[in-house]
Amino acid sequence: MDLGLKDRVYVVTGATRGLGNAAARELVADGAKVIVTGRDEKSAAEAASALGPNAVGVAADNGDPATATRLVAAAHEHFGGFDGILISVGGPAPGFVADNTDEQWTAAFDSVFLGAVRLARTAAAELGEGGVIGFVLSGSVHEPIPGLTISNGLRPGLAGFAKSLADELGPRGIRVLGLLPSRIDTDRVRELDGLSADPEATRAANEARIPLRRYGTPEEFGRAAAFLLSPAASYLTGIMLPVDGGMRHGF
C-alpha cells in the first residue's frame, strides 16, 4: 500500500532512540524526509546519518521555548517544506506519589506537557491543509501504570489537549491524533522492568496480560505511526490509537 509519504517533510522529536526513532525509520523508508531531534547533538547527528540522506539531525530540548520555531525552520531550510510533526518525549522519572519531588514534577511538566503544547501550537500555525500533528503518549491515558505517577498525571492531559486541538484545526484540514503504546520492547521499557526484584518474572507477568502474549516491537509501533501521519489516513483525526497488543479492553 502506498501511504503517499514520498517527499513529505516531518519533524520527529525524541527520535534518537526508542519509539521516536522507530517512527522516523518507517517514515524515511516510505519516502518521507525527516528532521530528527534529540537533546544531544552527536546522538541526533548519528541517528540521522543511520537513516540516510533524507534525514537531518538537530539537537533540541522540548522544554526550551525556542525549540518549536527552530525545528519548523529547520524543516523548511533542509527540505523546503513542513507537512507534520510527531511529538515524542522521553518518559518522566518513575516513582510513586510519595517518591516524586516538586522538582521532578516541574521538569516533567516543562518537557513532557508544556514543551509538547508549544510544539503543537507552533506547528498548527505553520501547517496547511493536509498537515498532521501526532503525539506519542502512553497506555496510561486510559489506565494508570503503577510506579509511573508523573506520567499518569501528564499524559491524559495531553490527550485532552490533542482532542481539543483536533476540533479546532479540523476546519482547516489539519489532523491531530495520538498513539498510546504500552509494552513495546524498547530500552525504556526494559529499564522499567529492570527496576523490579525479578525482571524476568515481571516481563512474563506483563506478557500474560497482553492478548497477543508478547511485547510489541519498535518496528510495529513505527509502522502504525507512519500510517497515521500519512495521507492514507486522511479521514482520521481526534483519535487515540492503542498500540498495545490488545491490553486495552474497552472500546
C-alpha positions in Angstrom: 0.0 0.0 0.0 1.3 3.4 -1.0 1.0 5.7 2.1 1.6 8.8 0.0 4.6 9.8 2.1 7.1 10.4 -0.7 8.8 13.8 -0.3 6.6 14.9 2.6 8.5 16.6 5.4 8.1 15.8 9.1 9.7 16.7 12.3 10.1 13.8 14.8 11.2 14.8 18.3 12.9 12.4 20.7 14.0 10.4 17.7 17.5 9.3 18.6 16.2 6.1 20.1 13.1 4.2 21.1 9.6 4.9 19.6 10.5 8.2 18.0 13.4 6.6 16.2 11.2 3.7 15.1 8.7 6.2 13.6 11.4 8.2 11.9 12.8 5.0 10.3 9.4 4.0 8.9 8.7 7.5 7.6 12.0 7.6 5.7 11.6 4.0 4.5 8.3 5.1 2.8 9.9 8.1 1.1 9.4 10.9 3.6 12.0 13.5 4.7 12.6 13.9 8.4 14.1 16.3 10.9 15.3 14.0 13.7 15.7 15.6 17.1 17.4 14.7 20.4 18.9 16.6 23.3 22.5 15.6 22.4 23.9 17.0 19.1 26.1 13.9 18.5 23.3 11.4 19.1 20.9 13.4 16.8 23.5 13.5 14.0 24.3 9.8 14.3 20.6 8.9 14.3 20.0 10.9 11.2 23.1 9.5 9.5 21.8 6.0 10.1 18.6 6.9 8.3 20.4 8.3 5.2 20.2 11.5 3.2 16.5 12.1 3.8 17.1 12.7 7.5 18.8 15.6 9.3 19.7 15.6 13.0 19.0 18.7 15.1 19.9 19.0 18.8 16.8 20.2 20.6 15.3 20.2 24.1 11.5 20.2 24.0 11.4 22.2 27.2 13.2 25.2 25.6 10.6 27.8 24.4 12.7 28.5 21.3 12.8 24.9 20.1 9.4 24.8 18.3 10.2 27.7 15.9 13.7 26.4 15.3 12.5 22.9 14.3 9.9 24.2 11.8 12.6 26.5 10.3 15.0 23.5 10.0 12.4 21.6 8.1 12.0 24.4 5.6 15.7 25.1 5.4 16.8 21.5 4.7 13.8 20.1 2.8 11.8 23.0 1.6 8.6 22.3 3.4 6.7 21.2 6.5 3.9 18.7 6.5 3.7 17.4 10.0 5.2 16.7 13.4 5.3 13.7 15.7 5.9 14.8 19.2 7.7 12.2 21.2 9.4 12.8 24.5 11.4 10.7 27.0 9.4 9.3 29.9 9.4 11.3 33.1 11.1 9.9 36.2 9.5 6.8 37.6 8.1 6.7 41.2 5.1 6.5 43.3 3.2 9.5 44.7 5.4 9.8 47.8 8.6 9.4 45.8 8.5 12.1 43.2 9.7 15.6 44.1 8.4 19.0 43.1 11.5 19.4 41.0 10.8 16.2 39.1 7.2 17.3 38.5 8.2 20.7 37.3 10.9 19.3 35.0 8.5 16.8 33.5 5.7 19.4 33.1 8.1 21.7 31.2 9.3 19.0 28.9 6.5 16.5 28.5 3.5 18.7 28.7 4.3 22.4 28.1 7.0 21.5 25.6 4.6 19.4 23.6 1.9 22.1 23.7 4.4 24.7 22.3 5.5 22.3 19.5 1.9 21.6 18.6 0.9 25.2 18.7 3.8 26.3 16.5 3.1 23.5 14.1 -0.6 24.4 13.9 0.3 28.0 12.9 2.6 26.8 10.1 0.7 23.8 8.6 -1.7 24.0 5.7 -4.5 21.7 4.6 -3.3 18.0 4.8 -0.9 18.7 7.7 -0.8 16.5 10.7 0.2 16.7 14.4 0.9 13.5 16.2 1.6 12.8 19.9 3.4 9.7 21.3 1.6 9.3 24.6 1.1 6.1 26.7 -1.5 3.5 27.6 -1.6 5.4 30.9 -4.0 7.8 29.2 -6.7 5.2 29.9 -5.3 3.2 32.8 -2.6 4.4 35.3 0.6 2.4 35.3 1.9 1.6 38.8 5.2 3.3 39.5 4.8 6.0 36.8 2.9 8.6 38.7 4.2 11.6 36.9 3.4 10.1 33.5 0.0 9.0 34.8 -0.7 12.7 35.6 0.6 14.3 32.5 -0.2 12.0 29.6 -4.0 12.1 30.0 -3.9 15.9 30.0 -2.0 15.9 26.7 -4.6 13.6 25.2 -7.3 16.1 26.2 -5.3 18.9 24.7 -4.8 16.9 21.5 -8.6 16.3 21.2 -9.3 20.0 21.7 -6.7 20.9 19.1 -8.2 18.4 16.6 -11.6 20.0 17.0 -10.1 23.5 16.4 -7.9 22.6 13.5 -10.3 20.2 11.7 -12.0 23.0 9.7 -8.5 23.9 8.3 -8.0 20.3 7.1 -5.3 19.7 9.7 -5.4 16.4 11.6 -4.4 15.8 15.2 -4.0 12.3 16.8 -2.2 10.3 19.4 -0.6 6.9 19.8 -0.8 5.0 23.0 2.0 2.5 23.3 2.1 0.0 26.2 4.6 -2.8 26.4 6.8 -2.1 23.4 10.3 -3.7 23.6 12.4 -0.5 23.9 15.3 0.4 26.2 12.9 2.5 28.3 10.5 -0.5 28.9 13.4 -2.8 29.7 14.8 -0.2 32.2 11.4 -0.1 33.9 11.1 -3.8 34.0 14.6 -3.9 35.5 13.5 -1.9 38.5 11.6 -4.9 39.8 13.2 -7.5 42.1 12.8 -10.1 39.3 12.8 -8.6 35.8 12.2 -11.9 34.0 9.2 -12.7 36.2 7.9 -9.1 35.7 8.1 -9.4 31.9 6.4 -12.8 32.0 3.6 -11.4 34.1 3.2 -8.5 31.7 3.2 -10.7 28.6 0.5 -12.9 30.3 -1.8 -9.7 30.4 -1.4 -9.0 26.7 -3.8 -10.9 24.5 -1.1 -11.3 21.9 1.1 -12.7 24.7 4.2 -10.7 23.7 5.7 -7.3 23.8 5.4 -5.2 20.7 8.5 -4.4 18.6 9.6 -0.8 17.8 9.0 -1.6 14.1 5.4 -2.4 14.7 4.9 0.9 16.5 6.8 2.8 13.8 4.5 1.4 11.1 1.4 2.4 13.0 2.8 5.9 13.4 3.8 6.2 9.8 0.3 5.2 8.7 -1.4 7.7 10.9 0.9 10.5 9.8 0.4 9.7 6.1 -2.2 10.9 3.6 -3.6 7.4 3.6 -5.1 8.2 7.0 -6.6 11.4 5.8 -10.0 11.0 7.5 -8.6 10.0 10.9 -8.3 12.8 13.4 -9.1 13.3 17.1 -8.3 9.7 17.8 -6.0 7.9 20.3 -4.7 4.7 18.9 -3.7 2.0 21.4 -0.6 0.2 20.2 -0.6 -2.4 22.9 -1.3 -5.9 21.6 -4.9 -5.7 22.9 -4.2 -4.7 26.5 -6.9 -2.1 26.5 -10.2 -4.0 26.8 -12.6 -1.1 26.5 -13.7 0.4 23.2 
